[in-house]
Amino acid sequence: MSVRVIGAGLGRTGTTSLKLALEELLGAPCYHMDQVSTRPADPTVWADAYEGRPPDWRAFFAGYAATVDWPSAPFWAELAVAFPDAVIVLSDRDPDAWWASVSSTIFPAMAAAYFAPDANHDDWTRMGRAMMTAFSDGWQDEASAKAAFSAYNEHVRRTAPAGRLVQWSTGDGWGPLCQALGVTAPEHPFPHVNTTMETRRDLGLEQA
């Protein structure tokens, strides 16, 4: 098995729904941030990768047909070289809507877990800090984060091979993905999961 879809889109752009959709279309697992907690060595691997020491990508993603979301998305260009036949999917979202979601879900969770003075000195913290500062030193500031998000997406659009890039948002549903993969679209609705309310509940932020 080899990776057939490389997700370039950052978190809170429909990546969990995209993960489920790709698993159905490809009949194989899709790597996502939630996989990091199930594979004990992965925080170390990702922390090292963000510090300039990437793994053998083909070996790391053995058994996966796709990868989406942080922490893998910013490595989409490297993955495109490692998996030259894979489609690159940029999941995108309006920057204001993205900020409204991310600033009330994963960003406060990341700040509390990895940037607090009493944060654990482990590879989860090393990974989290490296991942967020690679995105933007001002990731907790609205203007800076939205500017970084837009610049990141524009860079993907500008530099990804045109014949391999699929631009997608949750409202697009199955169509662009199925066309790129050459498969028939399922008759049932596209999955819609991991809403802001659900994510806040899962992260223990509902009373925040």
N, C-alpha and C positions, 0 to 999 in steps of 0.2 A: 504494500500500500504506500502511496505517496500523497503528499499534500496537493490538493487540486484547487483549493481556494485560499487565498491569503487575504485576510481582513486588514485593511489599512486604517479603518475608522477607529477613532478613540472611544473610550467608554461613554455611556449615556447617549449613544447614537443608534439605539436599537440592537445592540450587539447580542444581548441574550436571546431576543426573538430570532435574530439572524442565526445564531448558533443552533437553535432548535430546527429552524428551517433547513439549514445546510445538512444537519444530521439526517433529516428525513430524505432530502434529495440525493444525498451521497451514500446513505446506508452505512455510515461509519462515524466515529466520534469526531467532534470539533473541539479544539483546544480553546479555552476561555479562562479568564481570571479565576473562575471557580475551580479550575483544575489544579491551580497552584497549591491549594490547601490539601489536596488528595495525594500529592507526590512530594514526599518530604525533602527531596534534594532540589526541588525547583526554585525555592527562594534564593538559594545560593547561586544557582545557574543564572537566574535573571539579574541578580545583583552584580555578578561578574560581567554579564553581557553589557549592562548599562555602564560599567566601568571600563569597557573596551576589550573584554575578554569573552567573546561569544563562544558558544558550544559548536559542535558539529551539528548543524541544524537538521540534517537528514536523520541522524541518529536520535536527536532529541525528540523529533516529531514522529518517530516510528509508531505506527498504529493509528495515526490521525489523518483524516482526509481534508481537514480545514483547520484554520486558526483565526480567531477574531478577538478584538478587545485588547485593552492593556493586559499584561505587559508586552505582548508580542507585536502589537500594531506598529509602533515606531520603527521596528526592524523590517518593515515590509520590503524595502529595497534589497536588503541582504537575502531575505527569504525568496524574493523573486529570482535571484541568481541561483540559489540552492535548488529551487523548484521551477525550472524554466518553462514548464508547461502549465503552471497554475494560473488561474484567473485572479486578478487583484480587485477586490471589492472595497471601494471607499464608501462606507456608510456615513452619511452626512446629516446635518440638522441645522436649523436656523440657530445662529449663535446665541440669541437671546433666550430661546427655549432651552438650548443646551445648558447655558449658565444657570437658568432657573432650576433645572434638574440636578446638575452636578453640584451646585453650591448648597443644596439641601440634602444631599445623599452622600456620595462617596468622598467629596472633598472634606467635609467636617470629620468623617470617619478616619480618613487618612491623616488629617492634622492631629487628631486625638491619639491615634495609634503610633504614629511614627515621628511626629515633630514635637511632641510634648517633652518637657524637661526630664520626665521620668520614663521615657520610652525605653523599651527593652533594647539591650545591645545585642541584637541577633541579626540573622540574615534577612528576616522579614523587614526589619527596620532599614537595613542597608538597601534592600530592594526598593522599598517604598520611597525613601528619600531620594535615591538616584532616579527613580522613575519620574517623580513629580518635578524635580529640579531640571531634569532633561526636557520636560515639557515647557516649563517656564519658571524662572526665579520668582515671578509674581503670580503664581498660580492661585493664590487665595484672594487676589484683587480682581474685581469684576472686569475692569477695562483691560488689564494685562492678560487675563486668562482668555477673554473673548478674542483679543487680538492674536494671541498665540494659537488658539484653535483655528481661526480663519486662515492664518498664515500656514499652519500645518496642512490643512486641507488643500489650499492652493498649491503648495509645493507638491503634494501627491498628484494633483491634476496636471501640473506642469511637467513633471518628470517621469511619471509612470508610462510605460510603453502603451501607446494609444490602442493598439490591438488587443491588449490584455486588461485594460482598465474598465471596470463597471462601476458607474456612479449610482448609488442606491440610497433611498430613504425608506422608512417604514411604510409610508403611504404607497410606495411602488409595489409592495406585495411580492408575489411569486415571479411576475413577468420577467424582469431583467435578469434575475438569477437563472431561471430556467432556460432562457434564451442563450445565455452565456455558456451554460453547462450542456446544452443540447438535450434537455429532458422535458418531459411533459409536466405541466403545472398540476398539482393536486387540486381536487375539486373542492376541498374544504378551505375555510379562510386561513390566511396567513397567521401564524401565532403572534400573539401580542401579550407579552409577559414582562415582569420586572418593572412595573410602573413606579413612579416616584413614591407613591404611598407604600407600595409593597416593599420597595428597597429601604425606605426609612424604617419600616417595621422590622425587616430582616437585620438591619444594622443597629437596632436598638435606639434609633433616633426619634421615635414617634413622640416622645415627651420633651424633645430638645427645644 
